[in-house]
Amino acid sequence: MNSYYERGNTEKSLAFAYVKWQKMEQVFESLSEAMQIGTLFPELEKPFVKERCKNGRK
């Protein structure tokens, strides 16, 4: 596969994404639970906790 610049594109890119490889290990058994949480994979569930930052700002 030719790179972006080898294909004749000379414009600069806004950004490049890096996505780390992940192994599929577990999935939620209940599809309705996965839909409520927003992911099928339990290891990606990162609930947000509302609290103050260490420096006192919100």
Gaussian input, Z-matrix of N, CA and C with variables (Angstrom, degrees):
# hf/3-21g

backbone

0 1
 N
 C     1     B1
 C     2     B2     1     A1
 N     3     B3     2     A2     1     D1
 C     4     B4     3     A3     2     D2
 C     5     B5     4     A4     3     D3
 N     6     B6     5     A5     4     D4
 C     7     B7     6     A6     5     D5
 C     8     B8     7     A7     6     D6
 N     9     B9     8     A8     7     D7
 C    10    B10     9     A9     8     D8
 C    11    B11    10    A10     9     D9
 N    12    B12    11    A11    10    D10
 C    13    B13    12    A12    11    D11
 C    14    B14    13    A13    12    D12
 N    15    B15    14    A14    13    D13
 C    16    B16    15    A15    14    D14
 C    17    B17    16    A16    15    D15
 N    18    B18    17    A17    16    D16
 C    19    B19    18    A18    17    D17
 C    20    B20    19    A19    18    D18
 N    21    B21    20    A20    19    D19
 C    22    B22    21    A21    20    D20
 C    23    B23    22    A22    21    D21
 N    24    B24    23    A23    22    D22
 C    25    B25    24    A24    23    D23
 C    26    B26    25    A25    24    D24
 N    27    B27    26    A26    25    D25
 C    28    B28    27    A27    26    D26
 C    29    B29    28    A28    27    D27
 N    30    B30    29    A29    28    D28
 C    31    B31    30    A30    29    D29
 C    32    B32    31    A31    30    D30
 N    33    B33    32    A32    31    D31
 C    34    B34    33    A33    32    D32
 C    35    B35    34    A34    33    D33
 N    36    B36    35    A35    34    D34
 C    37    B37    36    A36    35    D35
 C    38    B38    37    A37    36    D36
 N    39    B39    38    A38    37    D37
 C    40    B40    39    A39    38    D38
 C    41    B41    40    A40    39    D39
 N    42    B42    41    A41    40    D40
 C    43    B43    42    A42    41    D41
 C    44    B44    43    A43    42    D42
 N    45    B45    44    A44    43    D43
 C    46    B46    45    A45    44    D44
 C    47    B47    46    A46    45    D45
 N    48    B48    47    A47    46    D46
 C    49    B49    48    A48    47    D47
 C    50    B50    49    A49    48    D48
 N    51    B51    50    A50    49    D49
 C    52    B52    51    A51    50    D50
 C    53    B53    52    A52    51    D51
 N    54    B54    53    A53    52    D52
 C    55    B55    54    A54    53    D53
 C    56    B56    55    A55    54    D54
 N    57    B57    56    A56    55    D55
 C    58    B58    57    A57    56    D56
 C    59    B59    58    A58    57    D57
 N    60    B60    59    A59    58    D58
 C    61    B61    60    A60    59    D59
 C    62    B62    61    A61    60    D60
 N    63    B63    62    A62    61    D61
 C    64    B64    63    A63    62    D62
 C    65    B65    64    A64    63    D63
 N    66    B66    65    A65    64    D64
 C    67    B67    66    A66    65    D65
 C    68    B68    67    A67    66    D66
 N    69    B69    68    A68    67    D67
 C    70    B70    69    A69    68    D68
 C    71    B71    70    A70    69    D69
 N    72    B72    71    A71    70    D70
 C    73    B73    72    A72    71    D71
 C    74    B74    73    A73    72    D72
 N    75    B75    74    A74    73    D73
 C    76    B76    75    A75    74    D74
 C    77    B77    76    A76    75    D75
 N    78    B78    77    A77    76    D76
 C    79    B79    78    A78    77    D77
 C    80    B80    79    A79    78    D78
 N    81    B81    80    A80    79    D79
 C    82    B82    81    A81    80    D80
 C    83    B83    82    A82    81    D81
 N    84    B84    83    A83    82    D82
 C    85    B85    84    A84    83    D83
 C    86    B86    85    A85    84    D84
 N    87    B87    86    A86    85    D85
 C    88    B88    87    A87    86    D86
 C    89    B89    88    A88    87    D87
 N    90    B90    89    A89    88    D88
 C    91    B91    90    A90    89    D89
 C    92    B92    91    A91    90    D90
 N    93    B93    92    A92    91    D91
 C    94    B94    93    A93    92    D92
 C    95    B95    94    A94    93    D93
 N    96    B96    95    A95    94    D94
 C    97    B97    96    A96    95    D95
 C    98    B98    97    A97    96    D96
 N    99    B99    98    A98    97    D97
 C   100   B100    99    A99    98    D98
 C   101   B101   100   A100    99    D99
 N   102   B102   101   A101   100   D100
 C   103   B103   102   A102   101   D101
 C   104   B104   103   A103   102   D102
 N   105   B105   104   A104   103   D103
 C   106   B106   105   A105   104   D104
 C   107   B107   106   A106   105   D105
 N   108   B108   107   A107   106   D106
 C   109   B109   108   A108   107   D107
 C   110   B110   109   A109   108   D108
 N   111   B111   110   A110   109   D109
 C   112   B112   111   A111   110   D110
 C   113   B113   112   A112   111   D111
 N   114   B114   113   A113   112   D112
 C   115   B115   114   A114   113   D113
 C   116   B116   115   A115   114   D114
 N   117   B117   116   A116   115   D115
 C   118   B118   117   A117   116   D116
 C   119   B119   118   A118   117   D117
 N   120   B120   119   A119   118   D118
 C   121   B121   120   A120   119   D119
 C   122   B122   121   A121   120   D120
 N   123   B123   122   A122   121   D121
 C   124   B124   123   A123   122   D122
 C   125   B125   124   A124   123   D123
 N   126   B126   125   A125   124   D124
 C   127   B127   126   A126   125   D125
 C   128   B128   127   A127   126   D126
 N   129   B129   128   A128   127   D127
 C   130   B130   129   A129   128   D128
 C   131   B131   130   A130   129   D129
 N   132   B132   131   A131   130   D130
 C   133   B133   132   A132   131   D131
 C   134   B134   133   A133   132   D132
 N   135   B135   134   A134   133   D133
 C   136   B136   135   A135   134   D134
 C   137   B137   136   A136   135   D135
 N   138   B138   137   A137   136   D136
 C   139   B139   138   A138   137   D137
 C   140   B140   139   A139   138   D138
 N   141   B141   140   A140   139   D139
 C   142   B142   141   A141   140   D140
 C   143   B143   142   A142   141   D141
 N   144   B144   143   A143   142   D142
 C   145   B145   144   A144   143   D143
 C   146   B146   145   A145   144   D144
 N   147   B147   146   A146   145   D145
 C   148   B148   147   A147   146   D146
 C   149   B149   148   A148   147   D147
 N   150   B150   149   A149   148   D148
 C   151   B151   150   A150   149   D149
 C   152   B152   151   A151   150   D150
 N   153   B153   152   A152   151   D151
 C   154   B154   153   A153   152   D152
 C   155   B155   154   A154   153   D153
 N   156   B156   155   A155   154   D154
 C   157   B157   156   A156   155   D155
 C   158   B158   157   A157   156   D156
 N   159   B159   158   A158   157   D157
 C   160   B160   159   A159   158   D158
 C   161   B161   160   A160   159   D159
 N   162   B162   161   A161   160   D160
 C   163   B163   162   A162   161   D161
 C   164   B164   163   A163   162   D162
 N   165   B165   164   A164   163   D163
 C   166   B166   165   A165   164   D164
 C   167   B167   166   A166   165   D165
 N   168   B168   167   A167   166   D166
 C   169   B169   168   A168   167   D167
 C   170   B170   169   A169   168   D168
 N   171   B171   170   A170   169   D169
 C   172   B172   171   A171   170   D170
 C   173   B173   172   A172   171   D171

   B1=1.4462
   B2=1.5293
   B3=1.2977
   B4=1.4574
   B5=1.5152
   B6=1.3118
   B7=1.4549
   B8=1.5315
   B9=1.2915
   B10=1.4661
   B11=1.5215
   B12=1.3232
   B13=1.4585
   B14=1.5210
   B15=1.3290
   B16=1.4629
   B17=1.5281
   B18=1.3318
   B19=1.4678
   B20=1.5269
   B21=1.3310
   B22=1.4552
   B23=1.5108
   B24=1.2986
   B25=1.4651
   B26=1.5269
   B27=1.3089
   B28=1.4594
   B29=1.5235
   B30=1.3362
   B31=1.4663
   B32=1.5223
   B33=1.3188
   B34=1.4699
   B35=1.5260
   B36=1.2972
   B37=1.4619
   B38=1.5187
   B39=1.3143
   B40=1.4552
   B41=1.5235
   B42=1.3297
   B43=1.4671
   B44=1.5232
   B45=1.3083
   B46=1.4517
   B47=1.5185
   B48=1.3112
   B49=1.4692
   B50=1.5194
   B51=1.3197
   B52=1.4557
   B53=1.5218
   B54=1.3054
   B55=1.4601
   B56=1.5199
   B57=1.3114
   B58=1.4624
   B59=1.5296
   B60=1.3209
   B61=1.4549
   B62=1.5245
   B63=1.3136
   B64=1.4551
   B65=1.5209
   B66=1.3235
   B67=1.4594
   B68=1.5235
   B69=1.3110
   B70=1.4563
   B71=1.5251
   B72=1.3342
   B73=1.4538
   B74=1.5230
   B75=1.3213
   B76=1.4620
   B77=1.5174
   B78=1.3116
   B79=1.4614
   B80=1.5190
   B81=1.3293
   B82=1.4585
   B83=1.5233
   B84=1.3108
   B85=1.4644
   B86=1.5228
   B87=1.3018
   B88=1.4592
   B89=1.5302
   B90=1.3226
   B91=1.4667
   B92=1.5235
   B93=1.3297
   B94=1.4656
   B95=1.5306
   B96=1.3308
   B97=1.4657
   B98=1.5256
   B99=1.3193
   B100=1.4623
   B101=1.5242
   B102=1.3201
   B103=1.4673
   B104=1.5233
   B105=1.3356
   B106=1.4592
   B107=1.5222
   B108=1.3210
   B109=1.4577
   B110=1.5206
   B111=1.3312
   B112=1.4514
   B113=1.5178
   B114=1.3247
   B115=1.4585
   B116=1.5142
   B117=1.3114
   B118=1.4526
   B119=1.5271
   B120=1.3327
   B121=1.4533
   B122=1.5352
   B123=1.3381
   B124=1.4660
   B125=1.5299
   B126=1.3317
   B127=1.4657
   B128=1.5284
   B129=1.3384
   B130=1.4656
   B131=1.5196
   B132=1.3268
   B133=1.4622
   B134=1.5274
   B135=1.3000
   B136=1.4607
   B137=1.5285
   B138=1.3155
   B139=1.4671
   B140=1.5297
   B141=1.3200
   B142=1.4498
   B143=1.5186
   B144=1.3150
   B145=1.4552
   B146=1.5185
   B147=1.3219
   B148=1.4597
   B149=1.5220
   B150=1.3180
   B151=1.4639
   B152=1.5250
   B153=1.2997
   B154=1.4568
   B155=1.5176
   B156=1.3176
   B157=1.4698
   B158=1.5282
   B159=1.3008
   B160=1.4705
   B161=1.5113
   B162=1.3523
   B163=1.4652
   B164=1.5190
   B165=1.3463
   B166=1.4606
   B167=1.5042
   B168=1.3366
   B169=1.4591
   B170=1.5159
   B171=1.3208
   B172=1.4636
   B173=1.4960
   A1=108.81
   A2=116.46
   A3=121.23
   A4=110.42
   A5=115.47
   A6=119.14
   A7=109.74
   A8=115.21
   A9=123.03
   A10=110.95
   A11=117.53
   A12=121.26
   A13=112.21
   A14=118.13
   A15=121.21
   A16=111.71
   A17=117.35
   A18=120.84
   A19=111.87
   A20=117.82
   A21=120.63
   A22=115.24
   A23=117.79
   A24=120.39
   A25=109.02
   A26=116.18
   A27=119.73
   A28=112.51
   A29=116.94
   A30=118.78
   A31=109.84
   A32=115.29
   A33=119.56
   A34=109.64
   A35=115.28
   A36=120.97
   A37=110.26
   A38=115.26
   A39=120.72
   A40=110.82
   A41=116.98
   A42=120.52
   A43=109.50
   A44=115.26
   A45=122.70
   A46=107.20
   A47=116.68
   A48=120.71
   A49=110.15
   A50=115.50
   A51=121.58
   A52=106.78
   A53=116.75
   A54=121.42
   A55=107.74
   A56=115.36
   A57=121.14
   A58=110.31
   A59=116.68
   A60=121.28
   A61=109.50
   A62=115.38
   A63=120.70
   A64=109.67
   A65=115.46
   A66=120.62
   A67=108.33
   A68=116.06
   A69=119.98
   A70=107.82
   A71=115.35
   A72=119.64
   A73=112.57
   A74=116.88
   A75=120.29
   A76=109.50
   A77=116.33
   A78=122.49
   A79=107.58
   A80=115.79
   A81=119.37
   A82=108.61
   A83=116.66
   A84=120.55
   A85=111.33
   A86=116.45
   A87=121.25
   A88=109.75
   A89=115.98
   A90=119.82
   A91=111.20
   A92=117.75
   A93=120.07
   A94=110.56
   A95=118.11
   A96=121.11
   A97=110.21
   A98=117.02
   A99=121.08
   A100=110.78
   A101=117.83
   A102=121.08
   A103=111.33
   A104=118.10
   A105=121.27
   A106=110.93
   A107=117.17
   A108=121.99
   A109=110.95
   A110=116.58
   A111=120.75
   A112=114.57
   A113=117.10
   A114=121.09
   A115=109.40
   A116=115.96
   A117=121.46
   A118=111.26
   A119=116.28
   A120=121.78
   A121=111.41
   A122=118.48
   A123=121.45
   A124=113.45
   A125=118.32
   A126=119.32
   A127=112.64
   A128=117.50
   A129=120.58
   A130=112.85
   A131=117.10
   A132=120.33
   A133=108.85
   A134=116.65
   A135=122.66
   A136=108.30
   A137=117.81
   A138=119.32
   A139=111.58
   A140=115.82
   A141=121.29
   A142=109.32
   A143=115.80
   A144=121.85
   A145=107.22
   A146=116.02
   A147=120.22
   A148=109.04
   A149=116.60
   A150=121.34
   A151=108.01
   A152=116.01
   A153=120.33
   A154=111.08
   A155=114.11
   A156=119.87
   A157=109.28
   A158=116.34
   A159=120.65
   A160=113.02
   A161=117.46
   A162=118.87
   A163=113.01
   A164=117.72
   A165=120.78
   A166=115.20
   A167=118.31
   A168=120.81
   A169=110.05
   A170=115.59
   A171=120.29
   A172=110.03
   D1=133.17
   D2=178.28
   D3=-77.91
   D4=147.55
   D5=179.06
   D6=-74.51
   D7=169.05
   D8=179.75
   D9=-54.15
   D10=-46.00
   D11=-177.04
   D12=-77.41
   D13=-29.79
   D14=177.92
   D15=-67.91
   D16=-23.07
   D17=178.13
   D18=-82.79
   D19=3.70
   D20=176.54
   D21=98.13
   D22=1.73
   D23=177.68
   D24=-79.01
   D25=126.51
   D26=-177.69
   D27=-114.10
   D28=-9.04
   D29=179.39
   D30=-72.28
   D31=147.57
   D32=178.18
   D33=-78.00
   D34=145.66
   D35=179.78
   D36=-83.55
   D37=148.70
   D38=176.98
   D39=-70.77
   D40=-40.08
   D41=-177.80
   D42=-163.52
   D43=162.24
   D44=171.91
   D45=-124.16
   D46=138.55
   D47=179.82
   D48=-97.10
   D49=144.68
   D50=172.81
   D51=-122.76
   D52=121.13
   D53=179.21
   D54=-120.58
   D55=117.49
   D56=-178.45
   D57=-69.54
   D58=140.01
   D59=176.73
   D60=-64.46
   D61=139.11
   D62=178.55
   D63=-128.70
   D64=146.31
   D65=174.72
   D66=-95.89
   D67=137.34
   D68=176.64
   D69=-80.40
   D70=111.99
   D71=-177.04
   D72=-109.76
   D73=-49.96
   D74=-177.36
   D75=-134.65
   D76=155.83
   D77=170.70
   D78=-135.79
   D79=153.54
   D80=175.49
   D81=-65.20
   D82=139.67
   D83=179.74
   D84=-72.34
   D85=-34.05
   D86=-177.76
   D87=-98.10
   D88=120.46
   D89=178.39
   D90=-65.55
   D91=-35.34
   D92=179.63
   D93=-66.08
   D94=-37.04
   D95=176.17
   D96=-65.31
   D97=-42.96
   D98=179.12
   D99=-62.10
   D100=-39.41
   D101=178.99
   D102=-66.47
   D103=-37.64
   D104=178.35
   D105=-66.67
   D106=-39.31
   D107=-177.89
   D108=-77.87
   D109=-34.33
   D110=177.95
   D111=102.33
   D112=8.22
   D113=176.83
   D114=-152.31
   D115=150.06
   D116=177.06
   D117=-84.98
   D118=-16.73
   D119=-172.07
   D120=-107.42
   D121=117.78
   D122=-177.62
   D123=-57.73
   D124=-33.56
   D125=-178.01
   D126=-69.82
   D127=-13.91
   D128=177.31
   D129=-95.10
   D130=-1.82
   D131=178.94
   D132=-74.34
   D133=112.25
   D134=-178.83
   D135=-126.11
   D136=83.73
   D137=-178.57
   D138=-65.44
   D139=141.00
   D140=177.88
   D141=-88.10
   D142=136.28
   D143=179.74
   D144=-113.72
   D145=125.29
   D146=-179.28
   D147=-82.13
   D148=110.83
   D149=177.17
   D150=-157.48
   D151=167.26
   D152=-179.94
   D153=-76.09
   D154=150.38
   D155=174.80
   D156=-73.85
   D157=165.84
   D158=-178.55
   D159=-63.19
   D160=-31.60
   D161=-178.16
   D162=-87.42
   D163=5.41
   D164=174.61
   D165=95.43
   D166=-12.28
   D167=177.93
   D168=-86.29
   D169=153.35
   D170=176.41
   D171=-81.16

